[in-house]
């Protein structure tokens, strides 16, 4: 996979309804490191892709995780593991989290 794939995956994941944001893990350990930057919440390994996210409180967790797997599956043939790290409230105006 190329470095562009990590960014494409991040864009695909954050476009899924119910995803508030990518989540880098408690200590910021979940990321893909690229020259001069990193993509938090996405870890591409040799045999799988790990995706860590915060979801909005109203998002159905299993259905949203399945939608994330489908979105990433359109980019790579690797298995996709989704970890929901947090649930966040939604602002009525923006539809995004309050943090």
N, C-alpha and C positions, 0 to 999 in steps of 0.2 A: 504494500500500500504506500502511496505517496504522502507527502506532507499536506498536500491539498485535500486529501481524503479526510483528515482529522477535522479540518474546517468545514468541509461539506457535510460531514456527519453532525457536527455541532449545529450547523444551520438547519439541517433536517430535523434534528431532535427538538430544537427550540421552536420549530414551526408546528409541532404536534399540539393540538388543543389540550389544555390542562397542564402543560409544562410551564412552570413559572421561570425556571432557569436551570442551567447546568450547576452541579455541585461538586466541588473539588475534594470533598471528604473532610473529616474533622481536622486533619492536619495539612490539608492541601496536597495530599499524596496522589490523588487521582487526576492525572493530566497526561497529555501527549506533549513532549518537549520538542520544539522545533528551533531552528537557528534564530536566536534573538527573541523568541516568544514561546508561549505555551498555550495549549488549549485545555482549560480546566474542565473536569467532568467527563472527559473522553480519554480512555486508555486503550491504545491499540497494541495488542500482543501478537505473537506469531500464530496463535491458534484461536483467538477470540477478541471481541471488542467489548470492553466494559463501559457502560454508560451510567453515570450517577447524576440524579436529577432532584430538584425540588418541584413538587406538584402543587397546584392550587387546591385548597380545601374541598372544592366541589368536584374535583376530577375523580372519576372512578379509577382506582389504582390499577386493577388488573387489565382493564380495557386500555388505559393509557399506556401501560407497559407494553402491551401487545402492539399498539400503534407505533410506539418507539421502535420496537423490534422490526416491524414492517418497514418503517422509514429508513432505518439503517440497513436493512436487508436489501433495499433497492440500490445501495451503494457498494456493499461488500457481500461476499458469500460466507464470510466467517460467522460463527455463532455469536449472538449478541446477548450479553447478560445485562439486565437493567436493575439498578439499585435505587430505590426511593429513599433519599436521605432525609427529606423534610417535607412537611406540608405547610403551606403558607396561606394567609388570608388574601382575599381578592379585593381590590378597590373597585367600586361600581363603575367609575368613569373609564378607567384604563383597562380593566380586565386582567391586570397583572398584580403581582404581590405588593404588600405594603412595606417590605424591607428596603 
